[in-house]
Amino acid sequence: MIDREALCHRCGVCCMAALRVNGRVVAIRELACRYLQDVGKGAFACSVYDHRFEVAPWCRTVPQVLPEGVLAADCGYREGQSTSQAPVRMHARLVKLIAPNISAVFDAAGWPEWLDVAALPEWLRPTRID
């Protein structure tokens, strides 16, 4: 029997906002779920994993997110899916360059409830507070 948990590489991409930038889907570390924690060496973990569906009602199962294309190209859960639209992590310097555009998009559409806006870097905070 396959250990489904072992398929996860702990990249955290599925817990980060994915936006289309210049035709490419990018995951933005600065816009991650409030419960995603950096555990070092490029790995991430959910701080409320065992009870995430109660604490984080926005959290979804792998079968729910698979059709949305939010899993990284090398994600073990992709199960042979095309990787052409898989998100890649955007480097922090590039995020900083486009931060005003990101803020404007979220200001207009609404900031996701799963995001701890107060914990965002100053340069990425909302330009409009409701």
Buried (B, 14 or more C-beta within 10 A) or exposed (E): EEEEEEEBBEBBBBBBBBBEBEEEBBBBBBBBBBBBBEEEEEEBBBEBEEEBEEBBEEBBEBEEBBEEBBBBBEBBBBEEBEBEBBBBBBEEEEBBEBBEEBBBBBBEEEBEEBBEBEEBEEEBBBEEEE
